Amino acid sequence: MILQAPCLMIMIYQYQYLGFAWRSKRLPGKVWPKRIIAITMGGMFGGMLVPVQVGLAEEWFHDQQKPFLAQLDAAPDRCAAFKQYLAENPPSGKFETPDLYHGAVENVYSGRPLYVLAFRARADMEGMIVFYYSGSRKWVTTKRTNEERMKRYRATIAPLARCDGPANGPHHERI
């Protein structure tokens, strides 16, 4: 993102320059084809950077949650640990208050507690859910419009109880 903003401004400037030169019938000889090639290559390079940036952002978010996940794994009462975490770390502007779904069911493969920590995004990523499933120890990102993934998400949280944080009010499911 840091690179894309200046590159976008430069591309717009180059387009405006070429448009002005074309309208005034003063195309700068050998330079204008090079500018068109540079603009095209810059656009393609910027487009290729988007998936890299998304991957880096997801990795950063997952790394930021590792201490909390370790705390949930070790806590005798995951709901109490979740409420304490919410009290100490209010949600940022990008995500709503996270949800914790937990249960007494133990993971038969490793004896770890089974829980789902779910974040619903706000703003420009309105329909996105990012959740961690302790059974597989994996993060899953899905959009609410993806019915297949939403079915898997609902099936994952169905046997678990939802822990209501301090600001969530009565027990209810938010999806």
N, C-alpha and C positions, 0 to 999 in steps of 0.2 A: 504494500500500500504506500510505503514511503517513496518508492521509486515511481509508482504509477501516476501520482498527482503531477509532479513536474513534467514527466513524459507526456501526459495528456495536454498540459498547457503548451508545451513546445509543439505538439502535433497540431493543436488548434491554431497557434500562431503561424505555423508553416502553411496550413490550409488557407488561412486568411491572406497571407502574403501571396500565395499562388493565385488565389481568386482575384485579388486586386491587380496583380500583374497581368492576368488574362483579360480582365475587363478593360484595362487601360491599353491593351495590345502591346505591352512591353515585357514579354516573357524573356527572362534573362538567359538567353542562348543555351549553353550546355548545362547550366545549373538546375533548371527546373526538372529535368528527368531524374536527377540525383535526389532532389527533394521529394519527389513522388515516391521513389524507391525507399528513401529513409522513412517517410511517413508510413508506408505500407509495412515495412519491416518492424517499425516501432509498435504499430498496432498489433501485429502478430505476436511479437515478443511480450507485449502487455497481456494479451489474451492467454499466452502460455503460462504467465506468472500467476494467474488467478488460482488454478488448482494447487499450486505450490503454497500460496498464501493460505488457502483454506486448510490444507494439511498442517501447516505450521500453527495456525490458530487453534485447531482441534488438539494438537499435541500439547500446546501451551495450556489449554483449558484442562486437559486430563492431568497434566503435571501439577497444576494448581490444586486439584482435588485429592491428590495422593495422600497428604497428611490426614485429611478428614476421613478418607476411606480406611486408612490404617486405624484411626480412632474408632470407627464403626465396627471394624473387625474385632478389635480387642474389648469393646465395651460389653459389660454384662447386660446392660439395658440400652439397646440401640436407640430407642425412642427418647430416652433422657439425654443421651449424647447428642442426638439430632437437635433437640430443643436448645441445649446449651450452645451448640454450634450456631444456630440461628440467632440466638441472643447476642453472641459475640461477633457474628459476621452477617450484618444485614445484606440482603441481596443487592446486586449492582443494578444499574439501569438497563442492562442487556437481557437479564433473565428475571423471571418472576421468582417468588419464594419457591425453593425446591420442595419436592415431595419425597418422603421416605416410606416405602412399603416394606414391612418386615414380618417375619414369622418365626415360630419356634421350630420350623422345619430345618433340619440340618442338611447340609450338602453331603450326600453319601460318599462322595469321592474323597473329600478332604476333611470333613468334619467342621467346615467353616459355616458361620451363620448365613442364612439366605436372606438377602434383601435387595431392593431396587431403589437407587437414588435417581430421581428424575428431575430434570430442569426443562422448563418450557420457556422458549425464547420470546422476547418482546420485540417491538419496533419493526425493523425491516425483515426480520426472520420470524415473523409472527406465528407461522404454522409449523414450527420446528420443535421437536422434542429430542433432548439428549439425555440418555439414561445409562446408568451403570448397573449391570446385573452381576451380583457377587457369585452366583453359581458358575458362570463361565469366566468371570473376571474380565469382562469385555465391556467397552463402551459402544453404544449403538446410537446413531443419529438418524432420525427419521422425520419425515414431514407428515403432518396430520392427514394430508390428502392421499398418502400411500396406504391403501386399505390393507394390503397384505402385511406390511410391517406393523400397522396399528393393531391388527388382529393378534400378531405375535406379542406385541407389547401388552395388550389387555390380558392375554393368556398367561404371560409371565407374572403380572401383578395380581391376577385373580385369587390365588390361594393365600396371598399375603394381606396383612392388615395395614391400613394407612395410619401413619403417625401424624397427628395434627400438631403443627408447630404453634408457637404462641399467637400468631396473627391469623391462623387459618379458621378459627371458629369451630362449628360442629363438624363431626366426622362425615366427610363426603368425598367422592372421587372426582378429581379434576383431570380431564384429558383434553 
